[in-house]
């Protein structure tokens, strides 16, 4: 059996008529950039999150650094985040001109550890940037409490967890801005790339809207800005898909539960952890081997058996070629949990169109490897 990692084409065919109708509406309108379909999707996305504003931009990286700029974060400022995440989280901090400060992640959730944040705060600290990793919401109540105490901004990197929630709060509710990505492999993905800023902050909304469009607030009038606009065809795809996101996320949760039940007896693996009262939406189903050398061994074994497993993210940001970048980054305290997660992680196939038979085959092969690895 061959088990794919992605189900993009299957998902398209499952709601093809809805997506095609939206795209046709855009094509026949003649308004392909900053048009009515984008405005419609932005309203739908804000309503989904229960926020005042949503601003479509070119990609998730732009969403982050445009939010930093809108909040006045730049040269001389520090932003605290984690290193076991996609490179763009730190990259956006550097694009804004600020310094990335890396702290450790929580051993169970792999999200930023609130206990490590406070010790990293200096007079230069301007913001905390939690990443909701793999579909698990970070401990935003604790993070918001620290931010309020020290008068810091909170910008959520929610590229992987659209639809996830915490215990009594929604993602986007406890921050100054929440940034997401719509690249095709995300739970809510378009046919290409895209992103958005979701916020209750009127200033963030106004400034990001201006910055994404060459500094313009009205036609032919420009100030300092960039070109980072979510086009209407992408908005058409996302508008059609947004109506199904909770359904698809629930399927992911059921498949994750099947993985967890099937792998419960594994001797050399750590399975995903869901915080009590939280709603994990399993953008990725990530297991960890007990030793770093086991990661590549397991990955190779699964790929050879027909299971297209992958690694997210096998090289932590501070371990990337060329690090450190002088004054633009520093590590605050030891980060053993982040390094362990990066060194031992294996992502099993996870998408709503995955069949139970494919999950069971994957479980069978993982357990086969685990038995040999004891």
Residue, then its C-alpha position, 0 to 999 in steps of 0.5 A: x500500500x502507498x500512503x501519501x502525505x497530502x490530499x490536496x487533489x482529493x480535497x479539491x474534488x470533494x468540494x469542486x463545484x463550490x470552488x469552481x463557482x467561486x473562481x468563476x464568479x471572480x473571473x467574470x467580475x473582472x476584479x482580480x486584486x483587492x476586489x469584492x471576493x477578497x472583501x467577502x473572505x476577509x469578513x468571513x475569516x474575521x467572523x470565524x475567529x470572532x474578531x473585528x478585522x481580518x486582512x488578506x496578505x501575500x503569505x504567512x511570513x508577510x502577515x508576521x512582519x507587517x504586524x510587527x511593523x504595525x505595532x512599531x516593532x523594529x531596530x533595537x527591539x527584541x521578540x521572544x519566540x521558539x526555535x523548533x518551528x518553521x524558519x519564517x517565524x524568526x525570519x519575520x522578526x529579522x525582516x522587521x529589523x528586530x532581534x529574535x530571542x529564543x527560549x525553550x519549548x514545553x516538553x509535552x506540547x512543544x509550544x513555547x514554555x511560559x516558564x522560560x519567557x519571563x527570564x528572557x525579558x529585558x528592557x529591549x523586549x517588545x513582544x512575545x511570538x508564540x507558535x501554535x505548533x502542529x495544531x496545538x494552541x500554546x498556553x495563551x492565558x499564561x502568555x497574556x498574563x506575562x505580557x500584561x505584567x511587562x507591557x508587551x505585545x503578543x503576536x500569534x504565529x498561527x500558520x499551523x492551527x487555524x480552528x484550534x482553541x484553548x481552554x475557554x478562549x479562541x486563538x486570536x482572542x488574547x493577542x494583539x494580532x494573529x497571523x496565519x498562512x494559507x499555503x496549500x498544505x495548511x488545514x485551510x490552504x489555497x492553490x498556492x500561497x497566501x496569508x492573513x492578519x486577524x486582529x481586534x486592534x484597529x491600528x493594526x488593521x489600518x496600518x497593515x491594510x496600508x502597508x500591504x498595498x504600497x502605503x495606499x489608503x485611497x487610489x493614487x495616494x501612497x506612502x511607505x509600503x509594500x506589495x503583499x495582497x491576497x488576490x481574489x482567486x485565492x480568496x475564492x478558494x479559501x472562502x469555499x474551503x472555510x465553510x468546511x474547516x471545522x468538519x475537516x479538523x474534526x476528521x483530523x482529530x478522529x484520525x489522530x485518535x486512531x493513530x494514538x490508540x494504535x500506537x499506544x503500546x510503542x516502546x520507543x516513541x512519544x505520541x502527541x499530547x493534547x492539553x486538557x480542555x484544548x482543541x488540537x486540530x492536528x495540522x501534523x501528527x508528530x511522534x518522537x523517537x527516543x533517540x535522534x538517530x532513530x528519527x532518520x531510521x524510522x523515516x527511511x523505514x516508513x518511506x521504503x514501506x510506502x508510507x510518505x512520512x516526513x520531518x517537521x522541523x528537523x533542523x531547529x532555527x538556531x542549528x541552521x547553516x549560518x547561525x548565529x546572526x550576531x546581534x539579531x538573535x540570542x538564545x536565552x537559557x538552555x533549550x533541550x526540549x526544542x532541540x529534542x523535538x527537532x532532533x527526534x520528530x517524525x510526521x505521519x500522514x495526516x489529512x482529512x481524506x486519509x482513509x482508516x485503512x491507510x492509517x492502520x497500515x501506517x500504524x502497522x509499519x510504525x509498530x514493526x519498526x518500533x519492535x525492531x528498535x527496542 
